[in-house]
Amino acid sequence: MVAGPPPSASEVYRPNRFVSLPAELDPSTYDASLEKRRAEAERMAIRARLKRQYQLQLNNPNPPAVIEDPALLRWAYARTENVYPTFRPTPKTSFLGVVFAIGPILFWAAVFKADRDRKEKLIKEGKYERPFSVF
């Protein structure tokens, strides 16, 4: 019985629930369909046109006052206007928002109230003499 070469690491590797499949081993990245390759070529063409437009503005002998990078504008728009993919309101984020926004206010309110009540109790008992202070 003749044994072939041992399987490579990429053939042996299987994704599990803790670690996803790396892009290099994912068939959807290297085994692209014709439609996927066409869409990728279209995106590359758009990117090349935007780059050329920016380079023409940048190397113009009489440049405009402000050189706008269309790709940067699109990125800034996507970051500011399309917030949902970046942040998803879930019970966890809502809870953390309440804890970090309202929590410190309630904590310090309780600390100051307890300190004021303690001083007031000592003043009523005559054990605390209020210091005179101009400031």
MDTraj code that builds the backbone (N, CA, C; nanometers):
import mdtraj as md
import numpy as np

residues = "MET VAL ALA GLY PRO PRO PRO SER ALA SER GLU VAL TYR ARG PRO ASN ARG PHE VAL SER LEU PRO ALA GLU LEU ASP PRO SER THR TYR ASP ALA SER LEU GLU LYS ARG ARG ALA GLU ALA GLU ARG MET ALA ILE ARG ALA ARG LEU LYS ARG GLN TYR GLN LEU GLN LEU ASN ASN PRO ASN PRO PRO ALA VAL ILE GLU ASP PRO ALA LEU LEU ARG TRP ALA TYR ALA ARG THR GLU ASN VAL TYR PRO THR PHE ARG PRO THR PRO LYS THR SER PHE LEU GLY VAL VAL PHE ALA ILE GLY PRO ILE LEU PHE TRP ALA ALA VAL PHE LYS ALA ASP ARG ASP ARG LYS GLU LYS LEU ILE LYS GLU GLY LYS TYR GLU ARG PRO PHE SER VAL PHE".split()
xyz = np.array([
    [0.0855, -0.1175, 0.0000],
    [0.0000, 0.0000, 0.0000],
    [0.0896, 0.1231, 0.0000],
    [0.0753, 0.2074, -0.1028],
    [0.1579, 0.3265, -0.1169],
    [0.0781, 0.4458, -0.0639],
    [0.1356, 0.5120, 0.0323],
    [0.0693, 0.6288, 0.0908],
    [0.1171, 0.7531, 0.0188],
    [0.0242, 0.8421, -0.0116],
    [0.0579, 0.9667, -0.0787],
    [0.1150, 1.0659, 0.0224],
    [0.1453, 1.1850, -0.0243],
    [0.1972, 1.2870, 0.0669],
    [0.0915, 1.3233, 0.1704],
    [0.1358, 1.3635, 0.2868],
    [0.0375, 1.4004, 0.3899],
    [-0.0413, 1.5238, 0.3452],
    [-0.1638, 1.5338, 0.3907],
    [-0.2457, 1.6489, 0.3485],
    [-0.1864, 1.7795, 0.4014],
    [-0.2056, 1.8855, 0.3226],
    [-0.1527, 2.0154, 0.3648],
    [-0.2384, 2.0729, 0.4766],
    [-0.1868, 2.1760, 0.5386],
    [-0.2586, 2.2380, 0.6508],
    [-0.3926, 2.2947, 0.6055],
    [-0.3986, 2.3482, 0.4824],
    [-0.5242, 2.4053, 0.4342],
    [-0.6286, 2.2976, 0.4088],
    [-0.5848, 2.1768, 0.3735],
    [-0.6796, 2.0674, 0.3520],
    [-0.7293, 2.0107, 0.4841],
    [-0.6442, 2.0130, 0.5848],
    [-0.6804, 1.9573, 0.7147],
    [-0.7658, 2.0544, 0.7948],
    [-0.7432, 2.1857, 0.7762],
    [-0.8099, 2.2870, 0.8570],
    [-0.9593, 2.2873, 0.8321],
    [-1.0357, 2.2865, 0.9379],
    [-1.1809, 2.2973, 0.9305],
    [-1.2236, 2.4066, 1.0277],
    [-1.3146, 2.4938, 0.9860],
    [-1.3609, 2.5985, 1.0787],
    [-1.4410, 2.5376, 1.1917],
    [-1.4378, 2.6016, 1.3065],
    [-1.5226, 2.5598, 1.4174],
    [-1.5982, 2.6805, 1.4686],
    [-1.6722, 2.6637, 1.5747],
    [-1.7562, 2.7744, 1.6205],
    [-1.6756, 2.8850, 1.6873],
    [-1.5507, 2.8599, 1.7221],
    [-1.4680, 2.9607, 1.7877],
    [-1.3816, 3.0384, 1.6885],
    [-1.3417, 2.9732, 1.5788],
    [-1.2520, 3.0351, 1.4820],
    [-1.3133, 3.0201, 1.3434],
    [-1.3253, 3.1316, 1.2717],
    [-1.3817, 3.1247, 1.1375],
    [-1.2736, 3.0846, 1.0375],
    [-1.3178, 3.0540, 0.9186],
    [-1.2261, 3.0130, 0.8128],
    [-1.1525, 3.1354, 0.7603],
    [-1.0192, 3.1333, 0.7549],
    [-0.9459, 3.2483, 0.7005],
    [-0.9822, 3.2730, 0.5546],
    [-0.9683, 3.3987, 0.5112],
    [-1.0065, 3.4348, 0.3742],
    [-0.9265, 3.3558, 0.2717],
    [-0.8020, 3.3233, 0.3034],
    [-0.7189, 3.2492, 0.2083],
    [-0.7720, 3.1093, 0.1831],
    [-0.8437, 3.0543, 0.2803],
    [-0.8951, 2.9187, 0.2660],
    [-1.0434, 2.9147, 0.2307],
    [-1.1055, 3.0293, 0.2229],
    [-1.2484, 3.0358, 0.1940],
    [-1.2704, 3.0230, 0.0440],
    [-1.3429, 2.9214, -0.0010],
    [-1.3632, 2.9032, -0.1455],
    [-1.4330, 3.0217, -0.2112],
    [-1.5135, 3.0969, -0.1364],
    [-1.5853, 3.2086, -0.1979],
    [-1.4918, 3.3222, -0.2362],
    [-1.3682, 3.3243, -0.1819],
    [-1.2754, 3.4315, -0.2182],
    [-1.1907, 3.3941, -0.3388],
    [-1.1540, 3.2690, -0.3531],
    [-1.0672, 3.2333, -0.4661],
    [-1.1415, 3.1595, -0.5760],
    [-1.2586, 3.1094, -0.5493],
    [-1.3355, 3.0369, -0.6489],
    [-1.4554, 3.1224, -0.6878],
    [-1.4274, 3.2390, -0.7492],
    [-1.5324, 3.3352, -0.7773],
    [-1.6075, 3.2983, -0.9047],
    [-1.7370, 3.3211, -0.9019],
    [-1.8183, 3.2966, -1.0203],
    [-1.7965, 3.4097, -1.1198],
    [-1.8472, 3.3916, -1.2409],
    [-1.8311, 3.4922, -1.3449],
    [-1.9009, 3.6224, -1.3049],
    [-2.0172, 3.6103, -1.2455],
    [-2.0917, 3.7291, -1.2019],
    [-2.0159, 3.8049, -1.0923],
    [-1.9577, 3.7293, -1.0008],
    [-1.8818, 3.7919, -0.8922],
    [-1.7567, 3.8614, -0.9473],
    [-1.6898, 3.7965, -1.0418],
    [-1.5711, 3.8582, -1.1018],
    [-1.6082, 3.9831, -1.1808],
    [-1.7230, 3.9812, -1.2471],
    [-1.7680, 4.0981, -1.3230],
    [-1.7973, 4.2150, -1.2275],
    [-1.8633, 4.1870, -1.1153],
    [-1.8928, 4.2919, -1.0173],
    [-1.7639, 4.3475, -0.9579],
    [-1.6680, 4.2593, -0.9322],
    [-1.5389, 4.3043, -0.8787],
    [-1.4653, 4.3907, -0.9805],
    [-1.4711, 4.3539, -1.1083],
    [-1.4073, 4.4344, -1.2125],
    [-1.4749, 4.5711, -1.2242],
    [-1.6064, 4.5744, -1.2085],
    [-1.6788, 4.7016, -1.2124],
    [-1.6375, 4.7915, -1.0960],
    [-1.6264, 4.7336, -0.9766],
    [-1.5814, 4.8112, -0.8596],
    [-1.4398, 4.8633, -0.8807],
    [-1.3528, 4.7800, -0.9390],
    [-1.2154, 4.8242, -0.9654],
    [-1.2132, 4.9375, -1.0671],
    [-1.3028, 4.9328, -1.1667],
    [-1.3094, 5.0394, -1.2662],
    [-1.3551, 5.1698, -1.2021],
    [-1.4545, 5.1626, -1.1155],
    [-1.5010, 5.2824, -1.0440],
    [-1.3880, 5.3394, -0.9599],
    [-1.3174, 5.2513, -0.8899],
    [-1.2056, 5.2943, -0.8059],
    [-1.0966, 5.3601, -0.8907],
    [-1.0693, 5.3030, -1.0087],
    [-0.9664, 5.3591, -1.0970],
    [-1.0083, 5.4963, -1.1495],
    [-1.1388, 5.5114, -1.1848],
    [-1.1870, 5.6418, -1.2312],
    [-1.1755, 5.7467, -1.1212],
    [-1.2135, 5.7109, -0.9997],
    [-1.2039, 5.8049, -0.8876],
    [-1.0578, 5.8427, -0.8624],
    [-0.9693, 5.7451, -0.8700],
    [-0.8270, 5.7723, -0.8482],
    [-0.7732, 5.8647, -0.9564],
    [-0.8128, 5.8393, -1.0816],
    [-0.7663, 5.9235, -1.1920],
    [-0.8177, 6.0661, -1.1759],
    [-0.9435, 6.0807, -1.1385],
    [-1.0012, 6.2140, -1.1180],
    [-0.9248, 6.2892, -1.0091],
    [-0.8944, 6.2211, -0.9012],
    [-0.8201, 6.2842, -0.7918],
    [-0.6783, 6.3215, -0.8361],
    [-0.6114, 6.2307, -0.9088],
    [-0.4753, 6.2579, -0.9554],
    [-0.4728, 6.3763, -1.0520],
    [-0.5745, 6.3871, -1.1392],
    [-0.5814, 6.5008, -1.2309],
    [-0.5959, 6.6323, -1.1548],
    [-0.6787, 6.6335, -1.0514],
    [-0.6940, 6.7542, -0.9693],
    [-0.5652, 6.7860, -0.8945],
    [-0.5004, 6.6825, -0.8451],
    [-0.3807, 6.7013, -0.7638],
    [-0.2642, 6.7548, -0.8480],
    [-0.2498, 6.7065, -0.9704],
    [-0.1376, 6.7448, -1.0553],
    [-0.1710, 6.8565, -1.1536],
    [-0.2837, 6.9209, -1.1380],
    [-0.3234, 7.0316, -1.2233],
    [-0.2300, 7.1509, -1.1977],
    [-0.1735, 7.2154, -1.3045],
    [-0.0854, 7.3309, -1.2816],
    [-0.1587, 7.4475, -1.2152],
    [-0.2883, 7.4617, -1.2406],
    [-0.3699, 7.5640, -1.1743],
    [-0.4736, 7.4929, -1.0874],
    [-0.4308, 7.4420, -0.9713],
    [-0.5229, 7.3598, -0.8910],
    [-0.6345, 7.4444, -0.8311],
    [-0.7490, 7.3833, -0.8095],
    [-0.8569, 7.4554, -0.7411],
    [-0.8186, 7.4789, -0.5945],
    [-0.8935, 7.5664, -0.5284],
    [-0.8623, 7.6000, -0.3892],
    [-0.8719, 7.4767, -0.2999],
    [-0.9740, 7.3974, -0.3215],
    [-0.9929, 7.2764, -0.2419],
    [-0.9969, 7.1576, -0.3365],
    [-0.9079, 7.0627, -0.3145],
    [-0.9074, 6.9407, -0.3945],
    [-0.9917, 6.8384, -0.3216],
    [-1.0997, 6.7982, -0.3870],
    [-1.1893, 6.7022, -0.3239],
    [-1.1548, 6.5617, -0.3704],
    [-1.1397, 6.4747, -0.2749],
    [-1.1160, 6.3343, -0.3057],
    [-1.2515, 6.2644, -0.3028],
    [-1.3059, 6.2243, -0.4183],
    [-1.4392, 6.1649, -0.4185],
    [-1.4485, 6.0381, -0.3343],
    [-1.3420, 5.9601, -0.3324],
    [-1.3453, 5.8380, -0.2515],
    [-1.3546, 5.8734, -0.1036],
    [-1.2830, 5.9771, -0.0621],
    [-1.2874, 6.0204, 0.0776],
    [-1.4250, 6.0761, 0.1123],
    [-1.4847, 6.1492, 0.0183],
    [-1.6200, 6.2005, 0.0416],
    [-1.7204, 6.0865, 0.0576],
    [-1.7065, 5.9853, -0.0289],
    [-1.7967, 5.8705, -0.0186],
    [-1.7769, 5.7976, 0.1141],
    [-1.6519, 5.7850, 0.1561],
    [-1.6224, 5.7167, 0.2825],
    [-1.6800, 5.7950, 0.3998],
    [-1.6600, 5.9287, 0.3988],
    [-1.7111, 6.0125, 0.5081],
    [-1.8634, 6.0066, 0.5120],
    [-1.9265, 6.0086, 0.3958],
    [-2.0722, 5.9986, 0.3908],
    [-2.1188, 5.8644, 0.4477],
    [-2.0519, 5.7581, 0.4076],
    [-2.0901, 5.6258, 0.4558],
    [-2.0724, 5.6151, 0.6070],
    [-1.9683, 5.6785, 0.6607],
    [-1.9436, 5.6718, 0.8056],
    [-2.0448, 5.7532, 0.8854],
    [-2.0874, 5.8693, 0.8305],
    [-2.1752, 5.9563, 0.9091],
    [-2.3226, 5.9279, 0.8847],
    [-2.3601, 5.9022, 0.7615],
    [-2.5008, 5.8867, 0.7282],
    [-2.5495, 5.7429, 0.7450],
    [-2.4619, 5.6479, 0.7265],
    [-2.5019, 5.5081, 0.7299],
    [-2.4472, 5.4452, 0.8572],
    [-2.5057, 5.4823, 0.9704],
    [-2.4513, 5.4438, 1.0994],
    [-2.4932, 5.3021, 1.1387],
    [-2.6044, 5.2552, 1.0861],
    [-2.6590, 5.1286, 1.1342],
    [-2.5624, 5.0096, 1.1254],
    [-2.4855, 4.9910, 1.0142],
    [-2.3934, 4.8773, 1.0131],
    [-2.2836, 4.8892, 1.1187],
    [-2.2522, 5.0133, 1.1615],
    [-2.1468, 5.0319, 1.2602],
    [-2.1985, 5.0097, 1.4007],
    [-2.3200, 5.0561, 1.4283],
    [-2.3776, 5.0435, 1.5626],
    [-2.5144, 4.9793, 1.5536],
    [-2.5337, 4.8763, 1.6301],
    [-2.6635, 4.8120, 1.6346],
    [-2.7187, 4.8230, 1.7763],
    [-2.8371, 4.8864, 1.7910],
    [-2.8949, 4.8960, 1.9251],
    [-2.9443, 4.7593, 1.9711],
    [-2.8803, 4.7069, 2.0721],
    [-2.9182, 4.5785, 2.1303],
    [-2.9445, 4.6010, 2.2789],
    [-3.0013, 4.5035, 2.3469],
    [-3.0191, 4.5206, 2.4915],
    [-2.8874, 4.5473, 2.5633],
    [-2.7790, 4.4846, 2.5190],
    [-2.6494, 4.5046, 2.5840],
    [-2.6011, 4.6487, 2.5663],
    [-2.6077, 4.7020, 2.4418],
    [-2.5607, 4.8392, 2.4203],
    [-2.6515, 4.9393, 2.4901],
    [-2.7815, 4.9108, 2.4972],
    [-2.8727, 5.0001, 2.5689],
    [-2.8393, 5.0017, 2.7169],
    [-2.8150, 4.8849, 2.7732],
    [-2.7792, 4.8766, 2.9146],
    [-2.6476, 4.9494, 2.9423],
    [-2.5467, 4.9256, 2.8566],
    [-2.4183, 4.9934, 2.8759],
    [-2.4322, 5.1443, 2.8605],
    [-2.5169, 5.1891, 2.7688],
    [-2.5404, 5.3320, 2.7528],
    [-2.5992, 5.3934, 2.8783],
    [-2.6967, 5.3244, 2.9371],
    [-2.7576, 5.3742, 3.0611],
    [-2.6561, 5.3735, 3.1744],
    [-2.5799, 5.2661, 3.1851],
    [-2.4818, 5.2565, 3.2935],
    [-2.3770, 5.3665, 3.2843],
    [-2.3232, 5.3894, 3.1651],
    [-2.2149, 5.4867, 3.1511],
    [-2.2650, 5.6303, 3.1393],
    [-2.3916, 5.6521, 3.1045],
    [-2.4431, 5.7886, 3.0925],
    [-2.5114, 5.8339, 3.2213],
    [-2.5984, 5.7501, 3.2751],
    [-2.6766, 5.7906, 3.3927],
    [-2.6138, 5.7393, 3.5219],
    [-2.5389, 5.6308, 3.5131],
    [-2.4779, 5.5715, 3.6324],
    [-2.3920, 5.6680, 3.7128],
    [-2.2951, 5.7373, 3.6505],
    [-2.2118, 5.8303, 3.7279],
    [-2.2911, 5.9437, 3.7925],
    [-2.3943, 5.9917, 3.7225],
    [-2.4766, 6.0990, 3.7799],
    [-2.5467, 6.0492, 3.9063],
    [-2.6067, 5.9312, 3.8989],
    [-2.6748, 5.8753, 4.0165],
    [-2.5761, 5.8448, 4.1289],
    [-2.4577, 5.7949, 4.0935],
    [-2.3564, 5.7643, 4.1956],
    [-2.3163, 5.8900, 4.2722],
    [-2.2810, 5.9965, 4.1970],
    [-2.2365, 6.1188, 4.2655],
    [-2.3510, 6.1866, 4.3397],
    [-2.4729, 6.1782, 4.2896],
    [-2.5878, 6.2327, 4.3622],
    [-2.6035, 6.1609, 4.4958],
    [-2.5882, 6.0284, 4.4962],
    [-2.6002, 5.9518, 4.6205],
    [-2.4868, 5.9863, 4.7169],
    [-2.3641, 6.0026, 4.6645],
    [-2.2503, 6.0372, 4.7509],
    [-2.2713, 6.1739, 4.8152],
    [-2.3107, 6.2746, 4.7354],
    [-2.3306, 6.4091, 4.7909],
    [-2.4470, 6.4130, 4.8884],
    [-2.5549, 6.3386, 4.8589],
    [-2.6702, 6.3350, 4.9499],
    [-2.6316, 6.2707, 5.0820],
    [-2.5567, 6.1596, 5.0751],
    [-2.5154, 6.0929, 5.1993],
    [-2.4247, 6.1839, 5.2818],
    [-2.3338, 6.2549, 5.2151],
    [-2.2445, 6.3468, 5.2869],
    [-2.3233, 6.4607, 5.3488],
    [-2.4193, 6.5153, 5.2758],
    [-2.5007, 6.6247, 5.3290],
    [-2.5846, 6.5770, 5.4480],
    [-2.6449, 6.4584, 5.4371],
    [-2.7255, 6.4040, 5.5472],
    [-2.6399, 6.3786, 5.6706],
    [-2.5170, 6.3274, 5.6491],
    [-2.4270, 6.3021, 5.7629],
    [-2.3918, 6.4322, 5.8340],
    [-2.3581, 6.5365, 5.7559],
    [-2.3243, 6.6654, 5.8163],
    [-2.4440, 6.7259, 5.8875],
    [-2.5613, 6.7148, 5.8256],
    [-2.6822, 6.7706, 5.8871],
    [-2.7131, 6.7023, 6.0195],
    [-2.6933, 6.5705, 6.0240],
    [-2.7174, 6.4952, 6.1477],
    [-2.6194, 6.5413, 6.2559],
    [-2.4909, 6.5572, 6.2181],
    [-2.3913, 6.6028, 6.3156],
    [-2.4208, 6.7457, 6.3634],
    [-2.4692, 6.8311, 6.2742],
    [-2.5035, 6.9685, 6.3136],
    [-2.6198, 6.9676, 6.4115],
    [-2.7215, 6.8835, 6.3853],
    [-2.8372, 6.8762, 6.4750],
    [-2.7976, 6.8231, 6.6128],
    [-2.7027, 6.7313, 6.6158],
    [-2.6557, 6.6765, 6.7430],
    [-2.5585, 6.7712, 6.8124],
    [-2.5122, 6.8728, 6.7426],
    [-2.4180, 6.9687, 6.7996],
    [-2.2751, 6.9198, 6.8004],
    [-2.2427, 6.8181, 6.7236],
    [-2.1076, 6.7631, 6.7207],
    [-2.0235, 6.8212, 6.6069],
    [-2.0864, 6.8986, 6.5192],
    [-2.0147, 6.9508, 6.4029],
    [-2.0235, 7.1020, 6.4055],
    [-1.9106, 7.1654, 6.4022],
    [-1.9090, 7.3091, 6.4010],
    [-1.8720, 7.3540, 6.2607],
    [-1.9622, 7.4286, 6.1986],
    [-1.9378, 7.4706, 6.0603],
    [-1.8252, 7.5710, 6.0552],
    [-1.7233, 7.5435, 5.9733],
    [-1.6147, 7.6395, 5.9630],
    [-1.6586, 7.7599, 5.8818],
    [-1.6082, 7.8785, 5.9218],
    [-1.6388, 7.9993, 5.8460],
    [-1.5472, 8.0045, 5.7241],
    [-1.6074, 8.0229, 5.6082],
    [-1.5278, 8.0292, 5.4883],
    [-1.5878, 8.1312, 5.3931],
    [-1.5038, 8.2189, 5.3426],
    [-1.5518, 8.3174, 5.2467],
    [-1.5760, 8.2530, 5.1102],
    [-1.4925, 8.1566, 5.0789],
    [-1.5064, 8.0913, 4.9487],
    [-1.5806, 7.9650, 4.9608],
])
top = md.Topology()
chain = top.add_chain()
for i, resn in enumerate(residues, 1):
    res = top.add_residue(resn, chain, resSeq=i)
    for name in ("N", "CA", "C"):
        top.add_atom(name, md.element.get_by_symbol(name[0]), res)
traj = md.Trajectory(xyz[None], top)
